[in-house]
Amino acid sequence: MSAPGVVRDLWRWWPARIGLLLLLGFVVLAIGGERLAPYPPEALSGRPFAPPSREHWLGTNDIGQDLLSELIVGARISLLVGLLSATLATALGLLVGLLAGYYGGSVDAVLMRVVDLLLVVPFLPLTVVLAAYLGPSLLTLTLVIGLVSWSRPARLIRAQVLTLRSQEYVLAARALGVDDLGVLQRHLLPGTLTLALIQFILGTSQAILIESALSFLGLGDPTAASWGSMLYYAQARSAFLTGAWPWWVVPPGALIATLVLSLALIGVGLEARLNPAARGRGAAA
């Protein structure tokens, strides 16, 4: 089914509809950025630790920067790192899953042992070590999150390919002399795209959480405002000791949770669409 058809299917299920609307709002924030912010995020527009007021709806930080402006501009980095990391992880998982499931034998054994190794290694400590070793930057965050997140999509897509390769149309194509690339591209890849899309949505939410955690630990790009870096600076600059945490810590934390929730609702909607029984229950709800 085409992308518009998938969106129409999701729109019929009210939790996924809420997720789509929330995600659309975050995309508008990310695109609008500085144009929607009341002040330039780097400008000293008020007194330090000013509480919420008419001039500064979420107050200011320790040097007088408007926190609402930082929050709006930070949506771009958080969403961008999440989308790019999930794209890399899904692309690698799709490639490995297709090759392992189609060829089997030694190719499958080698690739799945690599997948098993990544699944066994503790995920967050590995990410922290790699990010600390490579140095703080947006490119580092994106690559590290993407390169340690592809194993789960690869295993799920491989299982799907193992089912598809025994279908009659695939066997007929091979009997007619279609080469491996043609079988993979025309017959197996289309059958895995819905599953890959679900993994992309779930991977994006996971990447956003990991980016926030790494930035909170000081492993993000210090020159790029994100919701995770807001939490880092709030902790480093005594927001809890000065009583500024309600307007400095709670808003970015709430937006991270809301964005992850919106993606989870969309992912559940896509999964329900893939499973007719679940889709029926979702429609009844």
N, C-alpha and C positions, 0 to 999 in steps of 0.2 A: 504494500500500500504506500502511496505517496506521503510526503511529509504533511501536506494539508489534511489528508485523510487521518493521519495519526493524531494531529491536533484536534480535529473534530471529534474523534473517538474519546480523547482525553477530556474534552470540554463537556461531554455528556455526564461525566462522573464528578460529582460536586467537590470531593476532596482534591482531585487533580485540577479542577477549575480554580480552586483557591490557590493551589501551588503555582499555577501558570500566572495568575494575577499578581501574586507576591513577587515572582521572579521578574515579571515585566516591570514592576516598580523598581526593583534593584537594578535592572538594566538601564532604566531611565536615569537613576542616580549616577550610575557608572559613566554613562555617556554625557550627561549634563555636567557633572563634576563642578568645576570652578564657576560655570555659568549659573548654577543653582545655589552655590554657597553664598551666604550673606557677606562674607569677608574673604580675602585671600587667606588660605590656611596658614601661611607663614607670617602673616602680618600681626604685629602687636597691637591689637584692637581694643584692649581693655586692661583693667588692673589684674594682677595675678590672683588666682584662686577666687575670682568673682563668681558668686552663685548665679543661678539662672535668673534672667531679667528680661525686660522688653528688648533691650539691645542685644543680649546674648542669651538665646533661649536655653542653651545647655551650659551656660557659664563659660569660664575660661580656665586655661591650665596654669601652670606655675609661672609662666613668663607672659601671660596675658593674651595668648592666642585663642581664637574662638573655637570651641570644641564642636559645635554643630558644623562648622565649615570643614574641620578635619574629618568628621564623621562622614559627610557627604563625599568628599574627595577620596577618602579611604575605601569607599565601595569599589572603586575602579580596580585598585591593586588586588584586593581580596578576591574579587570575581575573576579578574584576568588570570591570576596565578592558578586559581581553581580550574578554570576552563582549559588553559594550556596544559597543565599537568595531567588532567583527565584525558585530553586529546592524545598526548604522548603515551600514556599508560594503555588506553584503549587500542591505539594503533599497534603497539607492540604486542598486546595480548591477542588481538585479532590475527596478526601475522603468525605468531607462534602457535596459536590454537589451530589455525587452518593447516599449517604445515605438519604439525604433530598428528592431528586427526586424520589427514588425508594420506600421508605417506606411511604412518605407523612404523613398525619395526625399530631399527636403531635410531632413526630420526626422532620418533616419538619417545623412545627411552631416554635419549640424551636431553631433549628439551624438557621433558617432564621431571627429570632429576634436578635440573636448574630451577624449575618452578617449585618443586618440593623444598629445595634449599631456601629459597626466598620466603616460602610460607612458614618454615620452621624458625628462621631467624626473627627475633623480636623486632617488630616493625618500627616502633617509635624510637627506641635506642639507636637502631641502624640509621634512621633518618637524621637524628641529632648528630651522630658521629660524622656522617658524610657532609652535612651542612656546615659543621664546625671546621672540618678539614679543608673543604673547598673555599670557605670564606663567604661572608654575607653579601648576597646580591639577589636580585629578582631572577636572573637566569639560573643561578645556583639552586634557588628554591624550586623553580619549575622543573629543572632536570632531576634533582634529587627525588622529589615527590613522584614524578612520572616514572623514574627508573626503578623505584622500589614498590610500585603499585600495580604493575602489569600482570603479576602472577595469577591473581584470582580471575581476572577476565580471560586469561589464556586457558586456564583449566576448564572454565565453563564453556567457552567457545569450542574447545577440543571435544568435549562431550557432545555438543550439538553436531559437530562435523562427523563424529563417529556414527551418529544416527543417520545423517543425511547421505553419507557416501554409499550406504547400502540401498538407497531408494532406486526405483526402477529407472527414472529419468537420468540419474547419474550413471548407472550401469550401462544404459543404452548409449549415452554420449561416449563413454570409454570404448564400447564395442564398435562404434562408428569411427573410431580413430581420432577423436578430439584429444588434443594434447593436454598435459597436466595443467598448464596455465589457463587454458580455455575452460577446463572443468572447474578449477578453483574460482575463476573470475565470473563465469556465467551461471554456474549451478550451485556452488557451495557458498560463495560470498553472500549472495542475496538472502539465503536462508539463515544467515547468522547476524544480519544487520540489526534486527529488532533487539536481539539479545545484547549485541554490542552497544546499542543506544541506551539500554537499561544500565549497563555497566558504566557507560560514560556519565550518565546522570548521577549514579551513586558514587562514582569516582570523583566527580566534581565536588560533591558535598564533603567527602572525606578529605580531599585536597585543601578545601577551605579551612577545615578544622586543623589540619596539620600546619598549614601556613600560619594560622593564628597562633598555634602553640609554639612554632619555631620563632616567630617574630616576638612573642611574649618572652621567650628565653634570650632574646637579643641576637638571634641568628638570621634575622631578616635584613633587608636593605635599610640602613638607617636614614637614607635620604628619601625614601619613598613612604608616604603616609598610607597605612593600612589599618584595619581594625585591630589586628594583632599588635602592631607597633604602638597604637594608642594605649593598649593594656600594658605594654612593656614600660612606656614612659610614665604611666599612672603609678605603677608599682615602684619604679626607680625614683620618682620625684615626690614620694610621700603623700600620695593622694589619700591613702587610708588614715594616715596620722593627722592630716589637716581637715578631714571631713569632706573632701571634695569627691570622694568615690561615687556618691549617687549620680552625679552628672558626668563623671569622667570614666568610670568603669562600667556602670550598668548599661548605658546606651550601646557601646560597641559590642558588649557581650550579648545583649538582647538581639541586635541585628545579625550577629553571627548565627545565633540559635534560630532566628526566623528564616534566614536564607537557607540554612541546612534543612529546616523543616519543609520549606517550599520545594526543594529538590527531592526530598524524601517522598512527599505527596505525589509529585510527578512520576518518580520512579515506581511507586506502588501502582499508580494508574497504568503505566506502561506494562508492568508485570501482570496486572489484571487483564489487560487487553490481550496479552500473550496466552493467558489461561482462560478459556471460555467459562469455566465454572466460577472462577474468581470474578470474572467480569460480570457475570450474572448477579453475584452477591453484591458487587459494588454498585450496580445499577439499581438494585432493590433498596440499597441504603440511601 
